[in-house]
Amino acid sequence: MSVLQRDPQDQVRVLDEDGTVVGEVPDVDDETLVEMYRYMRLARHFDTRAVSLQRQGRMGTYPPLSGQEGAQIGSAIALDEQDWMVPSYREHGASLLRGLPLKQTLLYWMGHEKGNEMPEGVNLFPPAVPIASQIPHATGAAWAKKLRGEEDTAVICYFGDGATSEGDFHEGLNFAGVFDTPNVFFCNNNQWAISVPRERQTAAETLAQKATAYGIDGVQVDGMDPLAVYSVTKAALDKAKNPGEGEGRPTLIEAVQYRFGAHTTADDPTVYRDDEEVEKWKAKDPIPRLESFLRETGRIDDETVETIEEDVKQRVADAIEAAESDPRPDPSEMFNYAYAERTPEIQAQYEEFEALREKFGDEGFLRE
């Protein structure tokens, strides 16, 4: 039976919290499993350094991802080269695996428009900060692929649990169900929509079961179990491209997980979360869970882990140096990218801003 052919309230698991096998291990070669672990470690270290950069005033507001590495890497590694990824604003790890350099992610959160430039051949949309706005875009992109006859291509779209409370979520999934588009909708249910807990967002037993209303498949997976996430995502992608008789292409995946840190560096989670809750979820950390499995099965050892750790630190250090070596953008550039041409309102704002710069100088906008 496919991992998708189950009740949306029956959560898929492969590894328990100690890394012990409790489900069916996916058919993945050893190299890919170690690569999965490597990217999870890389995402975690990058996240730690990025938060530190923000605290030092070297970067703007940043959304931490720690705790969500299993869901991001486990799902992204299931994609084929021709597939497309539509992220929200927290998919730094998934985007990295997909081919976006760490330098680009840093530049984006440093306020540099270069961070929005996708390298040639990388099938990745820019980050979407407005909640759920990317979901209809992903549905439209998948519909375009279907209309063009590109049946070997699927589109995965990431969003948080808070997005399921937005109209864009319902419109995007309803359209996908009606037009049978090759979509995988990946909900990172990290328990909190900023300070609003999951139980205050919906009375539904699960978020996955919302798929039923749109006539598509829904499945809930342990989002801190990277092997389970891989299995579910791979099955959903395969179905999106080549559905069986009577099957629809779209799938809604609810990956149950937790963000260890703040919603963004502008947020203080201690106001609305208890330390006891955070520690309970940290016991489910996806990185030691996968590491334990890989050690027990002889795929890695101390030497492997040490080598990966050294490589991870160097890659992140190199990315930070490269991003900070890039010339800072001129502040007036913020008026250039919302529209192809400035509207009268934006032109007026630009002229007012330039007049203030001429009067007070750039130092007039800086705070000690």
Buried (B, 14 or more C-beta within 10 A) or exposed (E): EBBBEBEBEEBBBBBBBEBEBEBEBBEBEEEEBBBBBBBBBBBBBBBBBBBEBBEEEBBBEBBBBBBBBBBBBBBBBBBEEEBBBBBBBBBBBBBBBBBBBBBBBBBBBBBBEBBEBBEEEBBBBBBBEEBBBBBBBBBBBBBEBBEEEBEEBBBBBBBBBBBBBBEBBBBBBBBBBEBBBBBBBBBBBBBBBBEEEBEEBBEBEBBBBBBBEBBBBBBBBBBBBBBBBBBBBBBBBBBBBEBEEEBBBBBBBBBBBBBBBBBBBEBEBEEEBEEEBBEEBEEBBBBBBBBBBBBEEEBBEEEBBEEBBEEBBEBBEEBBEBBBEBEEBEEEEBBBEEEEEBEEEBEEBBEEBEEEBEEEEEEEEEEE
